[in-house]
Structure formats: C-alpha cells, structure tokens
Amino acid sequence: MNYINRKIKTILLSGLLSMGIVSTGYIAFNKEIVLVVDGQEREVSSFKTDVKGVLEENNINYDSNDKISEDLDASLENGMTIEVKQVEKKEIKDTTSVDYKTIVKKDSSLEEGKSKIAQEGKKGTKELIYEAIYHNGYLARKTLVKENITEKPQNEIIVKGTKKKETKNSKATSSRIISKTTKSNSLRTKVMVSATAYSGDSITATGTVPKWGTIAVDPSVIPYGTKVYIPQFNQYFIAEDCGGGIKGNKIDIFMNSESQCNSWGKRTIEIYIVK
C-alpha cells in the first residue's frame, strides 16, 4: 500500500510538472519520511525542512525525557527514519528484612563453658525506593535511590559464663550441701544421661501442657511423675512426656524457644532421681 501511495504521488507530481503548475525546485523539497513512534512505524510526506517541523506537522508529542534518533534541527532527507521513544520515570517501592546482630556478653555469675540467651533476636524491615525508567511502556532500567528503616532489628544477646569451675574439694563440699538441702526428697544414685531439648505448643503424653520444668523420658527407665533434680540448673523437673527417640538413659528438656533449644544442643549431664 505504501508503494502504491508513493507511486500515485509521483504520477501526480509528474503531471503537475508537465502542466507547469509545479516547478522542479518545489518538488525537491518534498520528502518521504519514516516515523517510528511507540514502536509503530508509518510513512509520511513533508515539505518541512527539519526534524522538529515534521514532528509538529504530524502531532507527535514529546518532552525533554523522550529520546529522538535525530537532532530536532537536523535537515530532513528523503528516506530518513526518525524514531521517537517515549521515556517515563516512575518511583517503585519495595520492602525487605534486616538481619539482627548477635552480641555476646560475659557473666561472672555463670559457670565457665555455659551460655544462655538473654534476649531473643528479631529481624527488622526496611523500605527500598527505586527509580524506574520505561521506554515505550517497557521497563528499561531500575536504580535503587534510597533506603528507609521502617522497623529496627532487635539484637540477640547471648551471655557466656566466666566463673571458674569448682575444684574437687569444692565439689565434695557442694555434694554435701546438696545432700543436706535435698535430704527430705531422698535422692537416688546419680545417673548420667544424654540430654536434648525441645519446644512448641503441644500436649504431653500425660495430658499436661509442657512448660519450663517438664522433661520427656523413657517411662520404662524413669516413670511418669518422677521428680528429677538437675544440678546444671539447680532445679527440679517432672517427668511428664515421652518421645520416639527417647530410649534408655536419655531425657528431653522442654525450653521456651527454638533458639534456646539450638543453643543447648545435645549434652551429657548428671541428674538425680527423687523417690
């Protein structure tokens, strides 16, 4: 169709020339131009002398952000292709998490080699602001220009003991003190066990709600309801739960959070079973 239109124009102009209506100089200023706007191509004819003139003539809107393949004051040439890319700037917002830091503090009241979590860590959030550049409606580039902390992270604080371990003599003294203070509870012979930890919302095997002070046991070794003294915590625990992996001389200590369980890991400790 474009070829036919150009052919018709050539025939008409040739006729006008032969009739003396149009001079050869007038024909020289008529240019066939290809305009590409928003990715759409079309052919136009123009008697304008520069790029700006043919854009205005064809009602092509543009601003300082848009990209034009030719300078606005460039002279028109027959067969010239002029491409206009519509450039749009937008602001895009996104959010992401901010990791917390782990801070280790020393505690002289806690025995050396032991540690505990004094404060749980909590991630924060921040807002990311990007400048997005679109060419003809398609994203061409996205650049991070600003970050805003919307919620500060809460650092995790771990306390590590620096108190020196007791000597043999002091352990003997300590054992005598334990015997005196727990005489009414009739401590049995000391038992060495492999101790792990668990947490979560559930019901124990005996129908109670687990809490700090609850332990899971092998009931064939430690019957349900047995009071167990753990010197490491200087506290009594109650055997109220069991588990598939708790067999023989093993116990599982309920703790209040998963991070405390991870910190505890698996340890071999001594316990005393109360009659």
C-alpha positions as CSV (number, residue, x, y, z in Angstrom):
1,M,0.0,0.0,0.0
2,N,2.8,2.5,0.8
3,Y,4.4,1.7,-2.5
4,I,1.1,2.4,-4.3
5,N,0.8,5.7,-2.4
6,R,4.3,6.8,-3.4
7,K,3.6,5.8,-7.0
8,I,0.4,7.9,-7.1
9,K,2.2,10.9,-5.6
10,T,5.0,10.6,-8.2
11,I,2.5,10.4,-11.1
12,L,0.5,13.4,-9.7
13,L,3.7,15.5,-9.3
14,S,4.9,14.5,-12.8
15,G,1.6,15.6,-14.2
16,L,1.7,18.9,-12.4
17,L,5.3,19.5,-13.6
18,S,4.3,18.8,-17.2
19,M,1.5,21.3,-16.8
20,G,3.9,23.9,-15.5
21,I,2.0,24.2,-12.2
22,V,4.8,22.9,-10.0
23,S,8.4,23.9,-10.5
24,T,11.3,21.5,-10.2
25,G,12.6,23.4,-7.2
26,Y,9.2,22.8,-5.4
27,I,9.4,19.0,-5.9
28,A,12.9,18.9,-4.5
29,F,11.6,19.9,-1.0
30,N,9.0,17.1,-0.8
31,K,10.5,14.3,1.3
32,E,9.3,10.8,2.1
33,I,9.9,10.2,5.8
34,V,9.5,7.1,8.1
35,L,8.3,7.9,11.6
36,V,8.6,5.3,14.3
37,V,6.6,6.3,17.5
38,D,6.0,3.9,20.4
39,G,7.3,1.1,18.2
40,Q,4.7,1.8,15.5
41,E,6.1,2.7,12.0
42,R,4.4,4.9,9.4
43,E,5.5,6.7,6.3
44,V,4.7,10.4,5.7
45,S,5.4,13.1,3.2
46,S,6.5,16.5,4.3
47,F,7.7,19.8,2.8
48,K,9.2,20.8,6.2
49,T,12.9,21.5,6.3
50,D,13.9,19.9,9.7
51,V,13.0,17.1,12.1
52,K,11.2,19.4,14.6
53,G,8.9,20.6,11.8
54,V,7.8,17.1,10.6
55,L,7.1,16.0,14.2
56,E,4.9,19.0,14.9
57,E,3.3,18.6,11.5
58,N,2.3,15.0,12.4
59,N,1.2,15.9,16.0
60,I,4.0,13.9,17.6
61,N,4.1,14.8,21.3
62,Y,7.4,14.6,23.2
63,D,9.2,16.1,26.1
64,S,12.8,16.5,27.4
65,N,12.8,13.0,28.8
66,D,12.0,11.3,25.4
67,K,14.6,10.0,23.1
68,I,14.6,11.1,19.4
69,S,17.0,9.4,17.0
70,E,17.8,12.7,15.2
71,D,18.5,16.2,16.4
72,L,15.5,18.4,16.2
73,D,17.3,21.0,14.0
74,A,18.6,18.3,11.7
75,S,17.7,18.8,8.0
76,L,15.1,16.4,6.5
77,E,16.4,14.0,3.9
78,N,14.4,11.8,1.6
79,G,14.1,8.3,3.1
80,M,15.1,9.4,6.6
81,T,13.8,7.4,9.5
82,I,13.0,9.3,12.7
83,E,12.4,7.2,15.9
84,V,10.7,8.7,19.0
85,K,11.0,6.7,22.2
86,Q,8.6,7.7,24.9
87,V,10.6,7.8,28.2
88,E,8.7,7.7,31.5
89,K,10.1,7.9,35.0
90,K,8.3,6.2,37.9
91,E,9.0,5.6,41.6
92,I,8.8,1.9,42.8
93,K,8.7,1.0,46.5
94,D,9.6,-2.4,48.0
95,T,10.3,-3.9,51.4
96,T,12.8,-6.4,52.7
97,S,14.0,-7.7,56.0
98,V,17.0,-6.5,58.0
99,D,19.1,-9.1,59.9
100,Y,19.8,-8.7,63.6
101,K,23.2,-8.9,65.2
102,T,24.3,-11.4,67.8
103,I,26.1,-9.8,70.8
104,V,28.0,-11.9,73.3
105,K,28.4,-10.7,76.8
106,K,30.4,-12.1,79.7
107,D,28.8,-13.1,83.0
108,S,30.9,-13.8,86.1
109,S,27.9,-15.4,87.9
110,L,27.6,-18.1,85.2
111,E,29.9,-21.1,85.2
112,E,32.7,-21.1,82.5
113,G,31.7,-23.1,79.4
114,K,28.0,-22.4,79.9
115,S,25.8,-19.9,78.0
116,K,22.3,-18.7,77.7
117,I,20.2,-16.4,75.6
118,A,19.3,-13.2,77.5
119,Q,17.4,-11.6,74.6
120,E,15.9,-13.1,71.5
121,G,16.9,-11.7,68.2
122,K,14.2,-10.2,65.9
123,K,14.6,-9.1,62.3
124,G,13.7,-5.6,61.2
125,T,12.3,-4.2,58.0
126,K,13.3,-1.5,55.5
127,E,11.7,0.2,52.6
128,L,13.6,0.3,49.3
129,I,12.8,3.1,46.8
130,Y,13.8,2.7,43.1
131,E,13.7,5.0,40.1
132,A,12.3,3.0,37.2
133,I,12.8,4.1,33.5
134,Y,10.3,2.9,30.9
135,H,10.8,3.1,27.2
136,N,7.6,2.9,25.2
137,G,5.9,1.4,28.3
138,Y,8.5,-1.3,28.9
139,L,10.9,-1.3,31.9
140,A,14.4,-0.4,30.7
141,R,16.2,0.3,33.9
142,K,15.6,0.2,37.7
143,T,18.0,2.0,40.1
144,L,18.0,2.0,43.9
145,V,18.0,5.6,45.1
146,K,17.0,5.4,48.8
147,E,16.6,3.1,51.8
148,N,14.4,3.8,54.9
149,I,14.4,1.6,58.0
150,T,10.8,1.2,59.0
151,E,11.4,-1.2,61.9
152,K,14.7,-1.6,63.7
153,P,16.0,-5.1,64.3
154,Q,16.4,-6.4,67.9
155,N,19.8,-7.8,68.5
156,E,20.2,-11.2,70.0
157,I,22.2,-11.2,73.3
158,I,24.0,-14.3,74.4
159,V,25.5,-14.5,77.9
160,K,28.6,-16.6,78.4
161,G,29.9,-17.7,81.8
162,T,33.3,-16.8,83.1
163,K,33.1,-18.2,86.5
164,K,35.8,-20.8,87.1
165,K,34.7,-24.4,87.7
166,E,34.9,-25.7,91.2
167,T,37.8,-27.9,92.4
168,K,37.4,-31.4,93.6
169,N,37.3,-30.2,97.2
170,S,34.7,-27.6,96.5
171,K,32.6,-30.2,94.6
172,A,32.7,-32.5,97.6
173,T,31.5,-29.7,99.7
174,S,28.8,-28.9,97.2
175,S,27.7,-32.5,97.2
176,R,27.4,-32.5,100.9
177,I,25.3,-29.3,100.7
178,I,23.0,-30.9,98.1
179,S,22.6,-33.9,100.3
180,K,21.6,-31.8,103.2
181,T,19.2,-29.5,101.3
182,T,17.5,-32.3,99.5
183,K,17.5,-34.9,102.2
184,S,13.7,-34.8,102.5
185,N,13.5,-35.6,98.8
186,S,15.6,-38.8,99.2
187,L,17.9,-38.5,96.2
188,R,18.8,-41.7,94.5
189,T,22.2,-42.6,93.0
190,K,23.4,-40.2,90.4
191,V,22.6,-41.1,86.7
192,M,24.4,-39.9,83.7
193,V,22.1,-39.2,80.7
194,S,22.2,-37.8,77.2
195,A,20.1,-34.6,77.3
196,T,18.5,-32.8,74.4
197,A,15.9,-30.0,74.3
198,Y,12.5,-29.4,72.6
199,S,9.9,-26.6,72.4
200,G,6.5,-25.8,70.9
201,D,2.8,-25.8,71.7
202,S,1.5,-29.3,72.3
203,I,0.2,-31.7,75.0
204,T,2.4,-34.1,76.8
205,A,2.0,-37.9,77.0
206,T,0.4,-37.4,80.4
207,G,-2.1,-34.8,79.2
208,T,-0.4,-31.7,80.6
209,V,0.8,-28.6,78.8
210,P,4.6,-28.6,78.6
211,K,6.5,-25.8,80.3
212,W,9.9,-25.0,81.8
213,G,10.3,-27.7,84.3
214,T,8.9,-30.5,82.1
215,I,11.1,-33.3,80.7
216,A,10.4,-36.2,78.3
217,V,11.7,-39.6,79.4
218,D,11.7,-43.3,78.7
219,P,9.0,-44.3,81.2
220,S,10.5,-47.7,81.5
221,V,13.6,-46.1,82.9
222,I,12.1,-43.0,84.6
223,P,8.4,-43.4,85.4
224,Y,5.9,-40.6,84.7
225,G,5.5,-38.2,87.6
226,T,9.1,-38.8,88.8
227,K,10.8,-35.7,90.2
228,V,14.3,-35.2,88.8
229,Y,16.9,-32.9,90.1
230,I,19.3,-31.4,87.5
231,P,22.3,-29.7,89.2
232,Q,23.2,-27.9,86.0
233,F,20.1,-25.8,86.5
234,N,19.8,-26.2,90.3
235,Q,16.2,-27.1,89.8
236,Y,13.7,-29.9,90.0
237,F,11.9,-31.2,86.8
238,I,8.9,-33.5,86.4
239,A,8.8,-36.5,84.0
240,E,5.6,-35.8,82.1
241,D,6.3,-36.5,78.4
242,C,8.0,-39.1,76.2
243,G,9.2,-39.3,72.6
244,G,10.1,-41.8,69.9
245,G,13.8,-41.1,70.2
246,I,13.9,-41.0,74.0
247,K,15.1,-44.5,74.9
248,G,17.2,-45.7,77.8
249,N,19.3,-43.1,79.6
250,K,18.1,-40.1,77.6
251,I,15.9,-37.1,78.5
252,D,14.5,-34.2,76.5
253,I,14.2,-30.9,78.4
254,F,11.3,-28.5,77.4
255,M,12.6,-25.0,76.7
256,N,10.7,-21.8,75.9
257,S,12.0,-21.2,72.4
258,E,13.6,-22.9,69.5
259,S,16.7,-20.7,69.7
260,Q,17.2,-21.9,73.3
261,C,17.0,-25.5,72.1
262,N,19.5,-24.8,69.4
263,S,21.9,-23.2,71.9
264,W,21.6,-26.2,74.2
265,G,22.1,-28.8,71.5
266,K,22.9,-32.2,73.0
267,R,24.9,-32.7,76.2
268,T,25.8,-35.4,78.6
269,I,24.8,-34.4,82.1
270,E,24.3,-35.8,85.6
271,I,20.8,-36.0,87.1
272,Y,19.4,-37.2,90.4
273,I,16.1,-39.1,90.6
274,V,13.9,-38.4,93.6
275,K,11.8,-41.2,95.1
